[in-house]
Amino acid sequence: MKIPTSKRPEFNEVLDDGLPPILSWKELCAQADQIRAWYDERIIFDGVRGTCTLLFEYPYEIDLDDIKGVRDLLDWTLHLLEKGLEGQDVETIIKRIAKFKKIKIYR
């Protein structure tokens, strides 16, 4: 699989007073859609093979059969952080795997 080349959406606009601009609900939803689409290109689930392929710096495949519960998700969280993935990316990956595997991660 090829690594997507699109750049991560960034919303760092700051006004003269040092605060971010006030956005409408429509603008906030548009930003969320851009971020979601960016991750959709990089976190690929294959239900037939039971894998999740990550396309960030290089392709990396996770065997979803190895993930049975929260403890396994924690192990993967640490593993992905050790590989140098950013915290926001790891959070999104873990949440998406948990949703795919129907693992409850919140009380």
C-alpha positions in Angstrom: 0.0 0.0 0.0 1.2 3.5 -0.8 1.6 6.1 1.9 -0.9 9.0 1.3 0.8 12.3 0.4 -1.9 14.7 1.6 -0.7 16.9 4.5 -2.3 16.8 7.9 -5.0 19.5 8.2 -3.9 22.3 10.5 -6.1 24.9 12.0 -3.6 27.2 13.7 -5.1 30.6 12.8 -4.7 33.2 15.6 -6.2 36.6 15.7 -4.4 39.8 16.6 -5.5 39.3 20.2 -3.7 35.9 20.3 -6.9 33.9 20.4 -8.2 31.6 17.8 -11.2 32.8 15.7 -14.7 32.0 16.7 -16.1 29.5 14.2 -19.6 28.7 13.2 -20.9 25.2 13.8 -20.7 24.6 10.0 -17.0 25.6 10.0 -16.2 23.4 13.0 -17.9 20.4 11.3 -16.0 21.1 8.1 -12.7 21.0 10.0 -13.7 17.7 11.7 -14.6 16.2 8.3 -11.2 17.2 7.0 -9.4 15.6 9.9 -11.6 12.4 9.7 -10.9 12.1 6.0 -7.2 12.5 6.6 -7.2 9.6 9.1 -9.5 7.5 6.8 -6.7 7.5 4.3 -4.2 6.3 6.9 -6.1 3.8 9.1 -7.3 0.9 6.9 -9.4 -2.0 8.2 -9.6 -5.3 6.4 -12.4 -7.3 7.9 -11.7 -10.3 5.8 -8.0 -10.6 6.7 -8.6 -9.2 10.3 -6.0 -6.5 10.0 -5.6 -2.8 10.4 -3.0 -1.2 8.2 -1.5 2.1 9.3 -0.1 4.3 6.6 1.8 7.1 8.3 5.6 7.1 7.9 5.6 3.6 6.4 3.0 0.8 6.1 2.5 -1.0 9.4 0.0 -3.9 9.8 -1.7 -4.9 13.1 -3.3 -8.3 13.4 -6.6 -7.6 15.0 -7.0 -11.2 16.2 -4.3 -10.4 18.8 -6.4 -7.6 20.3 -9.0 -9.0 22.6 -9.5 -6.3 25.2 -8.4 -3.1 26.9 -5.2 -4.5 28.1 -4.2 -5.4 24.5 -5.1 -1.9 23.4 -2.8 -0.5 26.1 0.0 -2.7 24.9 -0.5 -1.4 21.4 -0.7 2.2 22.6 2.7 1.9 24.2 4.1 0.0 21.2 2.9 2.7 18.7 4.2 5.5 20.9 7.6 3.8 21.1 7.6 3.6 17.3 7.4 7.4 17.3 3.8 8.0 16.3 2.3 11.2 17.6 0.0 11.0 20.6 -3.0 12.4 18.6 -2.5 9.7 15.9 -2.2 6.9 18.5 -5.3 8.1 20.2 -7.2 8.0 17.0 -5.8 4.6 16.0 -6.7 3.1 19.4 -10.2 4.5 19.4 -10.9 3.3 15.9 -9.6 -0.2 16.7 -11.7 -0.3 19.8 -14.8 0.7 17.8 -14.0 -1.9 15.1 -13.4 -4.7 17.7 -16.4 -3.5 19.9 -14.1 -3.0 22.9 -15.5 -0.6 25.5 -12.7 1.8 26.5 -14.7 4.2 28.6 -16.6 3.5 31.7 
